[in-house]
Amino acid sequence: MSLDARAEILLKTLIERYIAEGQPVGSRTLARQAGLDLSSATVRNVMADLEELGLLRSPHTSSGRIPTERGYRVFVDTLMRVKPLTLDELQKLEHDLLANQDPQHLIENASHLLSEVCKLTGIVMMPRREDQLAFRHIDFVNLSGHRVLVILVTQDAQVHNRIIQVDREYSPAELVQSANYFNETYAGVSMGDVKRALLKEIQEASDDMQRIMQVAANMAREALSSEDPSDELVVRGESNLMDFPELGDVRKLRKLFDAFSAKRDLLHLLDQSMRTGGIKIFIGSESGYDVLADCSLVTAPYSADGRVVGTLGVIGPTRMAYEQVISIVDITARLLGGALSSNERAGRLDSPNR
């Protein structure tokens, strides 16, 4: 969108003031703040033009204007200048994201830091490395009520337990045979390839397919696809959103907090960000989810040893301080990736196979 210099200055000034104070901005205030030698009448005319372009709107209760989603988008894409972190902010992030922590603590600290430094809600997706992580071993254990405990071990010695519902009771011998088949077939195969192979096996299963193969494939597929979203996303600082009047409606907050609990929609957005790479900003309805219509989400992917393994970000009102939040999210992603990479290299050096 092409705006003249005067309109750009007034739009930028209005949005910055609204972000800082959360109140509609009138022409007199804007004329003083913009530092331009313009009358209030001239400023009103420019604001009216910006409103026609869909960049500003007038709340019913005020003669001042506030930004629209489109206004924020123009501001973020063309008018805003990202602010570097202060030395204190940078030192705090570096100190709290030390490389000698285990990955779970690093993820939790990153989410907490994002919420604390930005005074918003911090979210971090747990590392997804199934294409690099190899399958080692699986066991099936009978439980009561047509349930089976699946114990999955990956090559990095992590153990994942899942309880799945099955259509009938299986004998211990059947479960052992199923596990043996699966272990012989997939040992050393990446988890990503295992999941894809299971999908193919189920789709191509025929009547003459060995029954034990069907049992193993069905149970393993069920276990691998029943990930709990609470295991995949760390959310911190939800209560910070209560400090913003525009999000203070009880119904809005309840829906937001429900979304934080369910996490699936947030994971979908973070997945999108991970695939596209770089800083990603969803403003209001751009997220595609009604519950986030009054919010913005700023995300950045993080890497470990040169591979993108997850995404982190901040959720807040659309009037968040983008120029600061973007820097904090970007640096946190870099520091988290560096810490995870250091841990991984240290783990390889400590490995008895080295």
N, C-alpha and C positions, 0 to 999 in steps of 0.2 A: 504494500500500500504506500503510495507516494503522498507525503505530507510536506508542506513547506517548513522552513526552519522555525518559524514562530509557533506553528501548531505543534511541532515536535517538542519544543521546550515546554509549552504549556501542558501538553499531555504527560510528559515525563514528570514535571513538577507536581501535577495533580496526583498521579499514581503514587509517587514517593511519599507525599503527605498523607494520602489515604492509607497506605501501608503502615505508616508510623502511628497514625492516630485513630484510624477506623471510623472517621466521621466524614460525611459529605463535604466537599470543598466548594465554597462559593467564589464568585468572580472577584470580589474585593480581596479575599485572602490569597487567591491565586495570583492576582496582579502584583501583590506585595512580594510573594514568595518567588515568583519567576525571575525577578530582577530585570524585567523589561519595562520600558517607558511606554506603558499602554494604559488607556483608560479602562475602567470597569466595563463600560459598554462594549469596547472592542474585545475584551476578554470574553464577555458573554456571547458575542457573535461567533468567536472562534470555538467556544465550548459547544454552541448550538451546532456548528458544522461537524465537530467531532462526534456529537450525539447522532447526527444524521448518518454518519459513516458507521455507526454501531460500535464506537469505541468507548463511549460514555453513556450513562443513563441517569435519570433523575428519580430518586426515591420519592414516593408519594408524600412523605412527611417532611421534605426539605426542598429548598430551592437550589441547593448545591448538587454537585454531580459526583458519581462514583464510577470506577472503571467497570467495563463489562469483560467477559472472558476474552473477547476479541481485542479489547484494549490491552489487557495483560499480555496477550500473545504478541502484539506489536511492541510493547514495552520490553519483553524478554528477548525477542528476536533482533530488535534494531536499536533500541534506545538505552538499554541498561548497560552499565559497565560493571563487570564482576569485580568484587573487592577481594584482595588477598587476605588471608588469615593474619591476625595479629600474632606476635611472637608468643604471647601467653597461650592463645588458643592452639597454636601449632605444638608447643611444648607439652600441653596437656594431652593432646591426642597421641603424640609420640610416646609419652610416658605410660599412658594407659593401654597402649597396644603393643606391649613388649612381645618379642618373638619367643620368649621362653614359656609361654602359656600353651595349654592344650587347645586344639581348634574350637571346642565348644565354648571355653571361656573367652577366647578371642571374639567369637561371634557375638556372645552376650555383651561383652564390653563395648563392642562397636555399636550395637543397637542402643545401649545405655548412653554412650557418649554423644551419639547423634541427637538423642532426645534432650540431653542435658545442655549441650552447647547451643543447639538451635532453639531450645524451649518449645519443641514440637514433638511429634511422635516419630521415633526411630524404628526402622524395620530392616532386617537383614535376612536374606535367604541363605539357608545352610548350603554349604558347597555341594554342587552336583557334579560328580566325577565318575559316573557309572561307565562312561565310554573308556576311561583309563583304568578304573578299578576292576580287578579280575575276581571271578567267582572261585572259591576254594572248596566249600563243602556245604551240604545241606542234610538236615535230619528232620524226620516227621515223628511226632510223639502224640499218641492218642490221649484225648481228654474226654470228659463226660459230655453228653448232650450233642453228639455229632460235631464235635469240635476237634481240631488238630492243631498242635503247637508246631510251628515251622521255625527251626533254628538255622539261620543262614550265616555262614562265615565267609568273609572276603579275604583276599590275599594280604591285606594290611592287618589281619588278625582282628578286625572288628566283628562283633557278634550282633546280629539283628534277630530279635524274636517277634514273631507274628502269630496271632491266634486266628484261624480261619474256620468258617462254617462249611461243613461238607454234607453231601446228600445222604450218606449212610455211614454206618460204623465200619471201620476197616480193621482187619486183624493186624497184630504186630508184624507178622511175616510180610503182609502186603506192603506195609509202610517201609519196612527195611528194604524190600526189593525195589520199591519206587525210589527211595533215596539212593540206593546203589546205582540204579540206572541213570539217575540224574547226575550223580557225581562222576560217573565214568564218561558221560556224554559231554559235560560242560566244564569240567575242571580246567582252570586256566583261561577260560573264555571271559572277555570283558562283560560286565553286567549289562551294558547297553545291548551287546550282541545276544546275550542270553534272553533278554526280554523280547527282542525282535524275533529270535528263533522260536520262542514259545508261542507267540502270536501266529507264526507261520504253521507250526505244528498243529495247533488247534484248528486252524482254518482248513488244513489239508488232511485232517484226521479222517480215516476211512473205517469201514466196518472190520476190515482185517488187520487194523492197527493193533499191535499187542496191547492188551488191556492194561498191563502194568505201566506201559509208556503213557497211556492216556491218564491214568491216575497221577503219575508223577508230574506230567505236564500241567494238568488242571490245578493241582494243589500248589505247585510252584508259581504258576501264573497268578493265581489268586493271592498268594502271599506277597509277590513282588508288586502287584497293582493296588494293594490295600494300604498304601502309605498314609499315615495320619498327617494332615497338614500341620498340626501342632509340632511335629518333629522337623518340619521343613522351613519354618519361618519364626524368627524371634522378633517380638514387638515390645517396645518399651516406651513409656512416657505418654500413654493414652490420655491420662488426666490433664496433660498440658493443654489439650484442645478445649477444655472447659473455661480457659481464661479468655476465649475469644467470643464476644457477644453474638456474632453472626452464626456461631456454632452452638450457642447456649441453649437452644430449644431442646427440651428433654427428649422429644421424639427423634430429632436428628441425631443426638448423641447416642441414644439407644441403638439406632440402626448402625451408626458408625462402630460402636463397641461390639455389636453382633458381628459385623464384618471382620473386625480384628480377631474375634474369637474363631470364626469359621475359616478365615485366612485364604480360602481357595481363590477368590477374586483377586486378592492382592498378589498371590503367587502367579496368577495368570499375567498380571501386569509386569511383574518382575521378570517373568520368562520372556515376555516381549522385549523388555529392555535389554536382557542378556543377549538376545539374538541380534538386535540392531547395533549394540555397542555404543560407547560414548555416553555423555550426559543426556538423559531423557527427561522432559518436563511435560507432565499431563496437567492441564489446567481445566478445572471444573468438569464439564461433560465430555472433554476429550478422552477421559479414561474409559468411557463407555458404560459406566456403572452409576446408576441413580444415586446410590448412597454416597458417592464422592462428588456429587454435583456442586457442592460448596467448598470443595477442597482442591488442593494441588498436591501433586506427587513429584518429587525430584529424585531421580535415581541415577546410579552409576554402577557398571559392572566391576567386579574385582577378580584378579587373576592369582594363580599360584603356579610358579615355575613356567610362566609364559602361556598358561591355558586359562581361559575365562571359566570360572567355576561357580559364580554366583552373582547376585546383585544386592545392593543395599540402597537405602534412600530415606527420605523424610516425608511425612504427611502433615499438612497444616492447612489453614484457610487459604483461599485464593489470594489474600492480601499478605502472604508471607514475604519476608525480606529476601527475595530471590538472589540478589547480588551477593549476599552473605551465605545463604544456604547452599548455593551451587558450589562455592569454594569448599565449604565444610564437607559436603558429600563427596566431592572429587578427591580431596586429600585423604579422607577417611578410607575410601575405596583403595587408594594407593598404599596407605599404611597397612591396612588389613591384608592386602595381597602380599606385601613384603614380609609381614610377620608369618603368614601361612607358608610362604616359600622357604623362609628360614627354618621353620619347624620341619618341613618336609625334607630339606637337605640334611638337617641334623639327624632326622630319623633314619635316612639312608646310610649316613656315616656310622650310626650306632648299630645298624643291623648286623647280626652275626654272620650274614651271608656276604658281607663286604670283606 
